[in-house]
Amino acid sequence: MNFYKGAIVEESLEDNRIINSLNISKIRISSEKKQEDRWHIYNVDVSEKDIENLSKMIKNRWYMHFWKGREVIAIFKGKKFRFNYDDKSTWKPAVEYGLSIGIPREQLDFTLE
């Protein structure tokens, strides 16, 4: 099977139990002092079917992105965008949509490992 890499912030999910069905390669917790401010971040290897399922579980005003080589899939609640990481002009629809739902531009960086 052809897998995509990605990172999932548990707090972005409407139902975090979906994580149980994913192939997790690493887990980390952000370092904020107050426990309720910390994010639980899962590095995953996922199929396109997993990505489709995650797009139904993601909260409004959040996004996730996954990559295979330089191909990127960004998902928002009920929306999916594909683009080439190296061609910034292909990012435009995903960035514009993210901005339209209140995600700060600096967070729409689609970082690859």
Rosetta constraint file for C-alpha pairs under 8 A:
AtomPair CA 1 CA 47 HARMONIC 7.50 0.50
AtomPair CA 2 CA 47 HARMONIC 6.61 0.50
AtomPair CA 3 CA 45 HARMONIC 5.71 0.50
AtomPair CA 3 CA 46 HARMONIC 5.18 0.50
AtomPair CA 3 CA 47 HARMONIC 4.95 0.50
AtomPair CA 3 CA 48 HARMONIC 7.57 0.50
AtomPair CA 3 CA 68 HARMONIC 7.11 0.50
AtomPair CA 4 CA 45 HARMONIC 5.46 0.50
AtomPair CA 4 CA 46 HARMONIC 5.23 0.50
AtomPair CA 4 CA 47 HARMONIC 6.23 0.50
AtomPair CA 4 CA 48 HARMONIC 7.70 0.50
AtomPair CA 4 CA 66 HARMONIC 5.71 0.50
AtomPair CA 4 CA 67 HARMONIC 5.08 0.50
AtomPair CA 4 CA 68 HARMONIC 4.90 0.50
AtomPair CA 5 CA 43 HARMONIC 7.34 0.50
AtomPair CA 5 CA 44 HARMONIC 5.75 0.50
AtomPair CA 5 CA 45 HARMONIC 4.65 0.50
AtomPair CA 5 CA 46 HARMONIC 6.44 0.50
AtomPair CA 5 CA 66 HARMONIC 5.35 0.50
AtomPair CA 5 CA 67 HARMONIC 5.33 0.50
AtomPair CA 5 CA 68 HARMONIC 6.44 0.50
AtomPair CA 6 CA 43 HARMONIC 5.75 0.50
AtomPair CA 6 CA 44 HARMONIC 5.40 0.50
AtomPair CA 6 CA 45 HARMONIC 6.55 0.50
AtomPair CA 6 CA 46 HARMONIC 7.65 0.50
AtomPair CA 6 CA 64 HARMONIC 7.72 0.50
AtomPair CA 6 CA 65 HARMONIC 6.10 0.50
AtomPair CA 6 CA 66 HARMONIC 4.36 0.50
AtomPair CA 6 CA 67 HARMONIC 6.46 0.50
AtomPair CA 7 CA 41 HARMONIC 6.42 0.50
AtomPair CA 7 CA 42 HARMONIC 5.40 0.50
AtomPair CA 7 CA 43 HARMONIC 4.37 0.50
AtomPair CA 7 CA 44 HARMONIC 5.96 0.50
AtomPair CA 7 CA 64 HARMONIC 7.19 0.50
AtomPair CA 7 CA 65 HARMONIC 7.32 0.50
AtomPair CA 7 CA 66 HARMONIC 7.38 0.50
AtomPair CA 8 CA 12 HARMONIC 7.67 0.50
AtomPair CA 8 CA 41 HARMONIC 5.53 0.50
AtomPair CA 8 CA 42 HARMONIC 5.10 0.50
AtomPair CA 8 CA 43 HARMONIC 6.47 0.50
AtomPair CA 8 CA 44 HARMONIC 7.40 0.50
AtomPair CA 8 CA 64 HARMONIC 6.53 0.50
AtomPair CA 9 CA 13 HARMONIC 7.52 0.50
AtomPair CA 9 CA 39 HARMONIC 6.34 0.50
AtomPair CA 9 CA 40 HARMONIC 5.67 0.50
AtomPair CA 9 CA 41 HARMONIC 4.54 0.50
AtomPair CA 9 CA 42 HARMONIC 6.47 0.50
AtomPair CA 10 CA 16 HARMONIC 6.14 0.50
AtomPair CA 10 CA 39 HARMONIC 6.94 0.50
AtomPair CA 10 CA 40 HARMONIC 5.41 0.50
AtomPair CA 10 CA 41 HARMONIC 6.21 0.50
AtomPair CA 10 CA 42 HARMONIC 7.41 0.50
AtomPair CA 11 CA 16 HARMONIC 7.77 0.50
AtomPair CA 11 CA 39 HARMONIC 6.48 0.50
AtomPair CA 11 CA 40 HARMONIC 7.03 0.50
AtomPair CA 12 CA 58 HARMONIC 5.77 0.50
AtomPair CA 12 CA 59 HARMONIC 5.56 0.50
AtomPair CA 12 CA 62 HARMONIC 6.10 0.50
AtomPair CA 12 CA 63 HARMONIC 7.74 0.50
AtomPair CA 13 CA 57 HARMONIC 5.60 0.50
AtomPair CA 13 CA 58 HARMONIC 4.62 0.50
AtomPair CA 13 CA 59 HARMONIC 5.56 0.50
AtomPair CA 14 CA 57 HARMONIC 5.39 0.50
AtomPair CA 14 CA 58 HARMONIC 5.89 0.50
AtomPair CA 14 CA 59 HARMONIC 5.60 0.50
AtomPair CA 15 CA 57 HARMONIC 6.43 0.50
AtomPair CA 17 CA 21 HARMONIC 7.86 0.50
AtomPair CA 18 CA 22 HARMONIC 7.24 0.50
AtomPair CA 18 CA 54 HARMONIC 7.70 0.50
AtomPair CA 22 CA 44 HARMONIC 6.86 0.50
AtomPair CA 22 CA 45 HARMONIC 7.37 0.50
AtomPair CA 22 CA 46 HARMONIC 6.69 0.50
AtomPair CA 22 CA 50 HARMONIC 7.60 0.50
AtomPair CA 23 CA 44 HARMONIC 5.58 0.50
AtomPair CA 23 CA 45 HARMONIC 5.51 0.50
AtomPair CA 23 CA 46 HARMONIC 6.68 0.50
AtomPair CA 24 CA 42 HARMONIC 6.41 0.50
AtomPair CA 24 CA 43 HARMONIC 5.81 0.50
AtomPair CA 24 CA 44 HARMONIC 4.47 0.50
AtomPair CA 24 CA 45 HARMONIC 6.61 0.50
AtomPair CA 25 CA 42 HARMONIC 7.52 0.50
AtomPair CA 25 CA 43 HARMONIC 5.54 0.50
AtomPair CA 25 CA 44 HARMONIC 5.58 0.50
AtomPair CA 25 CA 45 HARMONIC 7.28 0.50
AtomPair CA 26 CA 42 HARMONIC 5.85 0.50
AtomPair CA 26 CA 43 HARMONIC 5.05 0.50
AtomPair CA 26 CA 44 HARMONIC 7.28 0.50
AtomPair CA 27 CA 40 HARMONIC 7.21 0.50
AtomPair CA 27 CA 41 HARMONIC 5.72 0.50
AtomPair CA 27 CA 42 HARMONIC 4.62 0.50
AtomPair CA 27 CA 43 HARMONIC 6.31 0.50
AtomPair CA 28 CA 40 HARMONIC 6.03 0.50
AtomPair CA 28 CA 41 HARMONIC 5.27 0.50
AtomPair CA 28 CA 42 HARMONIC 6.62 0.50
AtomPair CA 29 CA 38 HARMONIC 6.52 0.50
AtomPair CA 29 CA 39 HARMONIC 5.64 0.50
AtomPair CA 29 CA 40 HARMONIC 4.60 0.50
AtomPair CA 29 CA 41 HARMONIC 6.04 0.50
AtomPair CA 30 CA 38 HARMONIC 5.22 0.50
AtomPair CA 30 CA 39 HARMONIC 5.23 0.50
AtomPair CA 30 CA 40 HARMONIC 6.62 0.50
AtomPair CA 30 CA 41 HARMONIC 7.68 0.50
AtomPair CA 31 CA 38 HARMONIC 6.48 0.50
AtomPair CA 32 CA 37 HARMONIC 6.04 0.50
AtomPair CA 32 CA 38 HARMONIC 5.42 0.50
AtomPair CA 33 CA 37 HARMONIC 7.55 0.50
AtomPair CA 33 CA 38 HARMONIC 7.83 0.50
AtomPair CA 34 CA 38 HARMONIC 6.96 0.50
AtomPair CA 46 CA 50 HARMONIC 5.70 0.50
AtomPair CA 46 CA 51 HARMONIC 6.75 0.50
AtomPair CA 47 CA 51 HARMONIC 6.39 0.50
AtomPair CA 48 CA 52 HARMONIC 6.21 0.50
AtomPair CA 49 CA 53 HARMONIC 6.28 0.50
AtomPair CA 50 CA 54 HARMONIC 6.12 0.50
AtomPair CA 51 CA 55 HARMONIC 6.21 0.50
AtomPair CA 51 CA 75 HARMONIC 7.81 0.50
AtomPair CA 52 CA 56 HARMONIC 6.90 0.50
AtomPair CA 53 CA 57 HARMONIC 6.75 0.50
AtomPair CA 54 CA 58 HARMONIC 6.12 0.50
AtomPair CA 55 CA 75 HARMONIC 5.80 0.50
AtomPair CA 55 CA 76 HARMONIC 6.13 0.50
AtomPair CA 55 CA 77 HARMONIC 5.50 0.50
AtomPair CA 55 CA 78 HARMONIC 5.70 0.50
AtomPair CA 55 CA 79 HARMONIC 7.03 0.50
AtomPair CA 55 CA 80 HARMONIC 7.60 0.50
AtomPair CA 56 CA 77 HARMONIC 6.18 0.50
AtomPair CA 56 CA 78 HARMONIC 5.98 0.50
AtomPair CA 57 CA 77 HARMONIC 7.32 0.50
AtomPair CA 58 CA 62 HARMONIC 6.77 0.50
AtomPair CA 58 CA 63 HARMONIC 7.20 0.50
AtomPair CA 58 CA 76 HARMONIC 6.77 0.50
AtomPair CA 58 CA 77 HARMONIC 5.45 0.50
AtomPair CA 59 CA 77 HARMONIC 6.24 0.50
AtomPair CA 60 CA 76 HARMONIC 7.36 0.50
AtomPair CA 60 CA 77 HARMONIC 5.72 0.50
AtomPair CA 61 CA 76 HARMONIC 7.58 0.50
AtomPair CA 61 CA 77 HARMONIC 7.81 0.50
AtomPair CA 61 CA 98 HARMONIC 7.67 0.50
AtomPair CA 61 CA 101 HARMONIC 5.74 0.50
AtomPair CA 61 CA 102 HARMONIC 6.34 0.50
AtomPair CA 61 CA 103 HARMONIC 6.28 0.50
AtomPair CA 62 CA 76 HARMONIC 6.29 0.50
AtomPair CA 62 CA 77 HARMONIC 7.51 0.50
AtomPair CA 62 CA 103 HARMONIC 7.25 0.50
AtomPair CA 63 CA 74 HARMONIC 6.94 0.50
AtomPair CA 63 CA 75 HARMONIC 5.55 0.50
AtomPair CA 63 CA 76 HARMONIC 4.64 0.50
AtomPair CA 63 CA 77 HARMONIC 7.45 0.50
AtomPair CA 63 CA 98 HARMONIC 7.83 0.50
AtomPair CA 64 CA 74 HARMONIC 5.75 0.50
AtomPair CA 64 CA 75 HARMONIC 5.39 0.50
AtomPair CA 64 CA 76 HARMONIC 6.80 0.50
AtomPair CA 65 CA 72 HARMONIC 6.78 0.50
AtomPair CA 65 CA 73 HARMONIC 5.52 0.50
AtomPair CA 65 CA 74 HARMONIC 4.13 0.50
AtomPair CA 65 CA 75 HARMONIC 6.10 0.50
AtomPair CA 65 CA 110 HARMONIC 6.49 0.50
AtomPair CA 66 CA 72 HARMONIC 5.66 0.50
AtomPair CA 66 CA 73 HARMONIC 5.24 0.50
AtomPair CA 66 CA 74 HARMONIC 6.43 0.50
AtomPair CA 67 CA 71 HARMONIC 5.49 0.50
AtomPair CA 67 CA 72 HARMONIC 4.39 0.50
AtomPair CA 67 CA 73 HARMONIC 6.25 0.50
AtomPair CA 67 CA 112 HARMONIC 7.21 0.50
AtomPair CA 68 CA 72 HARMONIC 6.67 0.50
AtomPair CA 70 CA 84 HARMONIC 5.78 0.50
AtomPair CA 70 CA 85 HARMONIC 5.19 0.50
AtomPair CA 70 CA 86 HARMONIC 6.80 0.50
AtomPair CA 71 CA 82 HARMONIC 7.23 0.50
AtomPair CA 71 CA 83 HARMONIC 6.04 0.50
AtomPair CA 71 CA 84 HARMONIC 4.96 0.50
AtomPair CA 71 CA 85 HARMONIC 6.16 0.50
AtomPair CA 72 CA 82 HARMONIC 5.62 0.50
AtomPair CA 72 CA 83 HARMONIC 5.34 0.50
AtomPair CA 72 CA 84 HARMONIC 6.08 0.50
AtomPair CA 72 CA 85 HARMONIC 6.26 0.50
AtomPair CA 73 CA 80 HARMONIC 6.82 0.50
AtomPair CA 73 CA 81 HARMONIC 5.60 0.50
AtomPair CA 73 CA 82 HARMONIC 4.55 0.50
AtomPair CA 73 CA 83 HARMONIC 6.64 0.50
AtomPair CA 74 CA 80 HARMONIC 5.77 0.50
AtomPair CA 74 CA 81 HARMONIC 5.18 0.50
AtomPair CA 74 CA 82 HARMONIC 6.47 0.50
AtomPair CA 74 CA 94 HARMONIC 7.04 0.50
AtomPair CA 74 CA 110 HARMONIC 7.96 0.50
AtomPair CA 75 CA 79 HARMONIC 5.65 0.50
AtomPair CA 75 CA 80 HARMONIC 4.49 0.50
AtomPair CA 75 CA 81 HARMONIC 6.41 0.50
AtomPair CA 76 CA 80 HARMONIC 6.38 0.50
AtomPair CA 76 CA 98 HARMONIC 7.92 0.50
AtomPair CA 81 CA 93 HARMONIC 7.40 0.50
AtomPair CA 81 CA 94 HARMONIC 5.92 0.50
AtomPair CA 83 CA 87 HARMONIC 7.81 0.50
AtomPair CA 83 CA 90 HARMONIC 5.30 0.50
AtomPair CA 83 CA 91 HARMONIC 5.98 0.50
AtomPair CA 84 CA 88 HARMONIC 7.46 0.50
AtomPair CA 84 CA 90 HARMONIC 6.25 0.50
AtomPair CA 84 CA 91 HARMONIC 7.49 0.50
AtomPair CA 85 CA 90 HARMONIC 7.91 0.50
AtomPair CA 85 CA 91 HARMONIC 7.60 0.50
AtomPair CA 87 CA 91 HARMONIC 7.43 0.50
AtomPair CA 88 CA 92 HARMONIC 7.30 0.50
AtomPair CA 91 CA 95 HARMONIC 6.09 0.50
AtomPair CA 92 CA 96 HARMONIC 5.90 0.50
AtomPair CA 93 CA 97 HARMONIC 6.07 0.50
AtomPair CA 94 CA 98 HARMONIC 6.10 0.50
AtomPair CA 95 CA 99 HARMONIC 6.14 0.50
AtomPair CA 95 CA 105 HARMONIC 7.40 0.50
AtomPair CA 95 CA 108 HARMONIC 6.25 0.50
AtomPair CA 96 CA 100 HARMONIC 6.12 0.50
AtomPair CA 97 CA 101 HARMONIC 6.54 0.50
AtomPair CA 98 CA 102 HARMONIC 6.53 0.50
AtomPair CA 98 CA 103 HARMONIC 5.31 0.50
AtomPair CA 98 CA 104 HARMONIC 7.79 0.50
AtomPair CA 98 CA 105 HARMONIC 7.87 0.50
AtomPair CA 98 CA 108 HARMONIC 7.19 0.50
AtomPair CA 99 CA 103 HARMONIC 5.12 0.50
AtomPair CA 99 CA 104 HARMONIC 6.31 0.50
AtomPair CA 99 CA 105 HARMONIC 6.44 0.50
AtomPair CA 103 CA 107 HARMONIC 6.85 0.50
AtomPair CA 103 CA 108 HARMONIC 7.38 0.50
AtomPair CA 104 CA 108 HARMONIC 6.96 0.50
AtomPair CA 105 CA 109 HARMONIC 7.65 0.50
